[in-house]
């Protein structure tokens, strides 16, 4: 789960980026946000990013597991040479 680990490892940086983006938006629009608003919005954005990265990692791992279970019998190794994706009884894999 590389993506969620990277996100979890950089939570402080994400908070600071979100706060800086809110500050820049406030300066561009001419509006000032209160401290509570900044805290709530930055927490919500960082939590959404963390949840999205966890969902991405879990779905990617589940997809990989499902695909690996489908391709389980389609690998043949002879003499140190592995034929990935070649059927076991294929004439192409028996030409060694």
C-alpha positions as CSV (number, residue, x, y, z in Angstrom):
1,X,0.0,0.0,0.0
2,X,2.5,2.5,-1.2
3,X,0.2,5.5,-1.9
4,X,-1.6,5.5,1.5
5,X,1.8,5.0,3.2
6,X,3.1,8.1,1.4
7,X,0.0,10.1,2.3
8,X,0.1,9.0,5.9
9,X,3.8,9.9,6.1
10,X,3.2,13.4,4.7
11,X,0.1,14.4,6.7
12,X,1.8,17.5,8.1
13,X,2.9,18.6,4.6
14,X,-0.6,18.1,3.3
15,X,-2.1,20.2,6.2
16,X,0.4,23.0,5.4
17,X,-0.4,22.8,1.7
18,X,-4.1,23.0,2.3
19,X,-3.8,25.9,4.7
20,X,-1.5,27.7,2.3
21,X,-4.0,27.1,-0.5
22,X,-6.9,28.5,1.6
23,X,-4.8,31.5,2.6
24,X,-3.9,32.2,-1.1
25,X,-7.6,31.8,-2.1
26,X,-8.6,34.2,0.7
27,X,-6.0,36.8,-0.4
28,X,-7.1,36.4,-4.1
29,X,-10.8,36.8,-3.2
30,X,-10.2,39.4,-0.5
31,X,-11.8,37.2,2.3
32,X,-10.3,36.1,5.6
33,X,-11.1,32.7,7.1
34,X,-11.3,32.1,10.9
35,X,-9.0,29.7,12.6
36,X,-11.9,27.2,13.3
37,X,-12.9,27.3,9.6
38,X,-9.3,26.7,8.5
39,X,-8.9,23.8,11.0
40,X,-12.2,22.1,10.0
41,X,-11.7,22.6,6.2
42,X,-8.1,21.5,6.2
43,X,-8.9,18.4,8.3
44,X,-11.8,17.5,6.0
45,X,-9.6,17.8,2.9
46,X,-6.7,15.8,4.3
47,X,-9.1,13.1,5.6
48,X,-10.7,12.9,2.2
49,X,-7.3,12.6,0.5
50,X,-6.3,9.9,3.0
51,X,-9.6,7.9,2.6
52,X,-9.3,8.2,-1.2
53,X,-5.7,6.9,-1.1
54,X,-6.8,4.0,1.1
55,X,-9.7,3.1,-1.2
56,X,-7.3,3.3,-4.2
57,X,-4.8,1.0,-2.6
58,X,-7.4,-1.6,-1.4
59,X,-9.1,-1.7,-4.8
60,X,-5.8,-2.0,-6.6
61,X,-4.7,-4.8,-4.3
62,X,-8.1,-6.6,-4.7
63,X,-7.9,-6.3,-8.5
64,X,-4.4,-7.7,-8.4
65,X,-5.5,-10.6,-6.3
66,X,-8.5,-11.4,-8.5
67,X,-6.3,-11.2,-11.7
68,X,-3.7,-13.4,-10.1
69,X,-6.2,-16.0,-9.2
70,X,-7.5,-16.1,-12.8
71,X,-4.0,-16.5,-14.2
72,X,-2.8,-19.1,-11.7
73,X,-2.5,-22.0,-14.1
74,X,-1.1,-20.1,-17.1
75,X,2.6,-20.1,-16.3
76,X,5.0,-22.8,-17.3
77,X,8.6,-23.1,-16.3
78,X,11.1,-25.5,-17.8
79,X,14.9,-25.3,-17.4
80,X,14.8,-21.9,-15.8
81,X,12.7,-20.3,-18.6
82,X,9.2,-19.3,-17.6
83,X,6.5,-18.8,-20.2
84,X,4.1,-16.2,-18.7
85,X,0.7,-16.2,-20.2
86,X,1.3,-19.3,-22.3
87,X,-1.1,-22.2,-21.7
88,X,0.4,-25.3,-20.1
89,X,-0.5,-27.6,-23.0
90,X,0.4,-25.1,-25.7
91,X,2.7,-26.4,-28.5
92,X,4.6,-23.1,-28.2
93,X,5.6,-23.9,-24.6
94,X,6.8,-27.4,-25.5
95,X,9.2,-26.5,-28.2
96,X,12.2,-26.4,-25.7
